Amino acid sequence: MKSTSKETYAIAGVDVSLANKVKKIVAQQAQATFRPEVIGSGLFGSMFQLKGYDEPVLVSSTDGVGTKLKIASLSGKNDTVGMDIVNHCVNDILCCGAEPLFFLDYIAMGKLRPKQIEAIISGMVRACQEAGCSLIGGETAEMPGIYSQENYDLVGFIVGVVEKKDIIDGSSIAPDDVILGLPSSGLHTNGYSLARRIFDIDANLSCLNKFYPELGKSLGEELLQVHRCYYPQLKPALPLIKGIAHITGGGFTGNIPRVLPQDVAAHLHKDSWDIPPIFKLIQEKGAMEEAEMYRVFNMGIGMTIVCSPQQVAQIVTILPQAKVIGEIIKREDEEGVIIN
């Protein structure tokens, strides 16, 4: 039987014409990030010509911003999460000593909102430019029935490169090595589901506008602080470093052991750095145990570095914000990280 109705994709909730307009906007912004090695864009695949390496090893990573997106959507400020996703991915491959080459994004929402997408992309472009990374491609998906209202998802994929001989894998880490910490800019991109629950943000949107004297800003402004990118400042110090851990989901206990040999552990001194007020506020308001805080949040340390004692002075000269926060010890039980 023939249908008498004239069905279209637009009636089903997908606007192809609007999607094409959005793609043009994204492409125009992305071109500002292109390195000379980009030799093709706009095809079904993007091309990047690798040059200048003897034994290049490609390093890749993918991640999302998590439920920080909810805060961005509720606040109507979406450029910072664009920066977040790039910086998070850059930091991840930096742990291997890799230089970021190119980045791809995936944005999905129930109904395409050009202004929102443009804000997200503008943040990505800024972060890519600061890291010297090309925004080489991506996907913008309109998915009615999957995402509702102002909600959307944002995922990033990055490829970097490191000379094989320069890979940082933590294999040389030994007892008495020193652990340095680099300060975070806040929660970065982890722990937001818990923070939203503690402040009851979903049910009480006005709390995002509440000013907290100890923060010096509103709760919304604090929670949207950009995930710090460590690549530009860490790059000159990489030859001096034995291991790097990005403190993301899983906090200290879930991330530092990933770069340690099986026979050693990290001993951190929690009084060796200042914990930012936002973490103290979360702990007090949520009546959280201290161990859980260190398991969920970065507690003010976004990246840890392991080096030999002899390299500490030189690294601190390069990275003035770095603080000695602990040392490597012989592992005597299953605990990979001891915090006291």
C-alpha positions in Angstrom: 0.0 0.0 0.0 1.2 3.5 -0.8 1.5 6.0 2.0 -0.5 9.2 1.4 1.7 11.2 3.7 4.9 13.0 2.6 7.5 12.0 5.1 10.7 14.0 5.3 13.8 13.7 7.4 13.0 17.2 8.8 9.6 16.0 10.0 11.5 13.1 11.7 13.5 15.7 13.6 16.7 15.8 11.5 17.4 19.1 9.6 19.9 18.2 6.8 20.1 21.8 5.6 20.8 23.2 9.0 23.4 20.5 9.5 25.2 21.5 6.4 25.3 25.2 7.5 26.7 24.1 10.9 29.4 22.1 9.2 30.5 25.1 7.2 30.8 27.2 10.4 32.8 24.5 12.1 35.1 24.0 9.0 35.8 27.8 8.9 36.8 27.9 12.5 38.9 24.7 12.4 41.1 26.0 9.6 42.6 28.5 12.0 44.2 25.5 13.8 45.8 23.8 10.8 49.4 22.9 11.0 51.5 22.7 7.8 51.2 18.9 7.9 47.5 19.0 7.3 47.1 18.1 3.6 43.4 17.3 3.3 40.2 18.3 4.9 36.6 18.0 4.0 36.8 14.6 2.4 35.5 11.4 4.1 38.8 11.3 6.0 41.3 14.0 7.1 44.9 13.6 6.2 48.0 14.6 8.1 51.6 14.1 6.8 54.0 13.1 9.5 57.5 14.7 9.2 60.7 15.1 11.1 60.9 11.9 13.2 63.3 9.0 13.0 61.3 6.4 14.8 57.8 8.0 15.3 55.4 6.3 17.7 51.8 7.5 17.4 50.0 8.0 20.7 46.2 8.2 20.7 43.5 8.8 23.3 39.8 9.5 23.5 37.7 11.0 26.3 34.6 13.0 27.2 33.8 15.9 29.4 31.4 14.0 31.5 28.5 15.6 33.3 30.3 18.9 33.4 28.3 19.4 30.2 25.2 19.7 32.3 26.7 22.7 34.2 27.7 24.3 30.9 24.2 23.7 29.4 22.4 25.0 32.5 24.7 28.1 32.6 24.4 28.8 28.9 28.2 28.9 28.6 29.6 26.3 26.3 33.0 27.5 25.1 34.9 26.4 28.2 33.9 22.7 27.8 35.3 22.9 24.2 38.6 23.9 25.8 38.2 21.2 28.4 37.9 18.3 26.0 41.0 19.3 24.0 43.1 20.0 27.1 42.1 16.7 28.8 43.1 14.7 25.7 46.4 16.7 25.3 47.3 16.0 28.9 46.6 12.3 28.5 49.0 11.7 25.7 51.5 14.0 27.3 51.9 11.3 30.0 53.8 9.3 27.3 55.8 12.3 26.3 53.9 12.9 23.1 53.5 16.1 21.1 49.8 16.6 20.1 49.3 16.5 16.3 45.6 16.6 15.5 42.3 16.4 17.2 38.8 15.3 16.2 35.5 16.0 18.0 32.1 14.4 18.3 29.1 16.6 19.2 25.6 15.0 19.6 22.4 16.7 20.5 18.6 16.2 20.0 18.2 19.3 17.9 21.1 21.2 16.3 21.6 24.6 17.9 24.2 26.5 15.8 25.1 29.1 18.4 25.7 26.4 21.0 27.8 24.4 18.6 29.7 27.5 17.5 30.6 28.3 21.2 31.8 24.7 21.7 34.0 24.8 18.6 35.4 28.2 19.5 36.7 26.7 22.7 38.2 23.8 20.9 39.9 26.1 18.4 41.4 28.2 21.2 42.7 25.2 23.1 44.1 23.6 19.9 45.9 26.8 19.0 47.4 27.0 22.5 48.7 23.4 22.2 49.8 23.7 18.6 47.3 21.0 17.6 45.2 20.8 14.5 41.4 20.5 14.7 41.3 18.3 11.7 37.8 16.8 11.6 34.8 15.6 13.6 31.1 14.8 13.6 28.1 16.8 14.6 25.1 14.5 15.1 21.4 15.4 15.4 19.7 12.6 17.3 16.1 13.4 18.2 14.7 11.0 20.8 18.1 10.3 22.3 19.0 13.7 23.7 16.4 16.1 25.1 16.1 19.8 25.8 19.5 21.5 26.0 21.5 18.4 26.8 24.3 17.3 24.5 27.4 15.0 24.5 30.9 16.0 23.6 33.8 13.6 23.0 37.3 14.1 21.7 39.9 12.0 20.0 43.5 13.0 19.7 46.7 11.7 18.0 50.2 12.7 19.0 53.7 11.5 18.3 56.9 10.8 20.3 60.2 9.4 19.2 60.5 5.8 20.4 63.6 6.5 22.4 61.8 9.4 24.2 58.7 7.5 25.4 58.0 8.2 29.0 56.6 4.9 30.5 57.6 5.0 34.1 59.7 1.8 33.8 62.8 3.5 35.4 61.0 4.8 38.5 62.7 3.6 41.6 62.5 4.1 45.4 63.7 7.5 46.6 62.6 9.2 43.3 60.7 12.4 43.9 57.0 13.2 43.1 56.2 16.7 42.0 52.7 18.1 41.6 51.3 20.7 39.3 48.3 22.7 40.4 44.9 22.2 38.9 42.4 24.9 38.1 39.6 23.2 40.0 37.6 20.0 39.4 38.9 19.9 35.7 36.5 17.3 34.2 35.9 14.8 36.9 33.6 14.4 39.9 30.8 16.4 38.5 28.0 13.8 39.0 28.9 13.9 42.7 29.2 17.7 42.8 25.8 18.1 41.2 24.3 15.8 43.7 25.9 17.5 46.7 24.8 21.0 45.6 21.4 19.6 44.3 22.1 21.5 41.1 19.6 19.7 38.8 16.7 20.6 41.1 17.9 24.0 42.1 19.5 25.8 39.2 19.7 29.1 41.1 22.5 27.7 43.2 24.9 28.1 40.3 24.5 31.9 40.7 25.2 31.8 44.4 28.4 33.7 45.3 30.8 32.0 47.7 33.3 34.4 49.4 35.8 31.5 49.9 35.7 30.9 46.1 35.7 34.5 45.2 33.1 33.8 42.5 29.8 32.1 42.0 29.4 28.3 42.1 28.7 28.1 38.4 31.8 30.1 37.5 33.9 27.9 39.7 32.6 24.6 38.3 33.2 25.8 34.8 36.9 26.6 35.3 38.8 25.3 32.3 40.7 22.0 32.6 44.3 23.2 32.6 46.6 22.1 29.7 50.1 21.2 30.9 51.8 20.6 27.5 53.3 24.0 26.8 54.9 24.3 30.2 55.9 20.7 30.6 57.4 20.2 27.1 60.9 21.6 27.9 61.1 19.4 31.0 60.2 16.1 29.4 63.8 14.8 29.0 64.2 15.1 32.8 61.1 13.2 33.7 60.6 9.4 34.5 56.9 9.3 34.8 53.8 11.5 34.4 50.2 10.8 35.7 47.2 12.9 34.8 44.9 13.1 37.8 41.5 12.5 36.3 38.7 10.0 37.0 39.8 7.8 39.9 41.8 10.6 41.6 45.3 9.9 43.0 44.7 6.2 43.8 43.3 5.4 40.4 45.9 7.2 38.2 49.4 7.3 39.8 49.8 3.5 39.9 49.3 3.4 36.2 52.8 4.7 35.6 54.6 2.9 38.4 56.5 -0.4 38.2 54.9 -3.2 40.3 57.4 -3.1 43.1 57.1 0.5 44.1 54.4 2.8 45.5 53.8 6.5 45.8 53.9 8.2 49.2 52.1 11.5 49.1 52.2 14.2 51.8 48.7 15.8 51.8 50.0 18.9 53.7 52.6 19.7 51.1 50.2 21.7 48.9 47.2 24.0 49.4 43.8 22.4 48.7 41.6 24.8 46.8 38.4 26.0 48.6 36.1 24.3 46.2 37.2 20.8 47.4 36.9 21.8 51.1 33.4 23.2 50.3 32.4 19.9 48.6 33.7 17.8 51.5 31.9 19.8 54.1 28.6 20.1 52.3 28.6 16.4 51.4 30.0 15.2 54.7 32.5 13.2 52.7 35.3 11.1 54.1 38.8 12.3 53.2 39.7 9.0 51.5 36.8 9.3 49.1 37.8 12.9 48.2 41.2 11.8 47.1 39.7 8.9 45.2 37.3 11.1 43.3 38.8 14.5 42.9 42.3 15.9 42.0 42.3 18.0 45.2 44.2 20.8 43.6 46.9 18.6 41.8 46.1 18.1 38.1 49.4 16.4 37.1 52.1 14.5 39.0 55.7 14.1 37.8 58.2 11.5 39.0 61.9 12.3 38.6 65.2 11.5 40.3 66.2 13.7 43.3 69.0 15.1 41.2 66.6 16.6 38.6 64.2 18.3 41.0 66.0 21.7 41.1 66.2 21.9 37.3 62.5 20.9 36.8 61.3 23.4 39.4 63.3 26.1 37.5 61.4 25.2 34.3 58.1 24.7 36.2 58.0 27.3 39.0 54.5 26.1 40.1 55.7 22.5 40.7 55.8 21.4 44.3 57.4 18.4 45.9 54.4 16.4 47.2 55.9 13.0 47.9 58.4 10.3 47.1 58.5 6.8 45.6 58.9 3.9 48.2 59.2 0.2 48.0 55.8 -1.4 47.8 55.0 -3.7 50.7 51.4 -4.4 50.1 48.7 -3.9 47.4 48.5 -0.1 48.1 49.9 1.8 45.1 49.4 5.2 46.7 49.7 6.1 50.4 48.4 9.5 51.4 49.0 10.9 54.9 
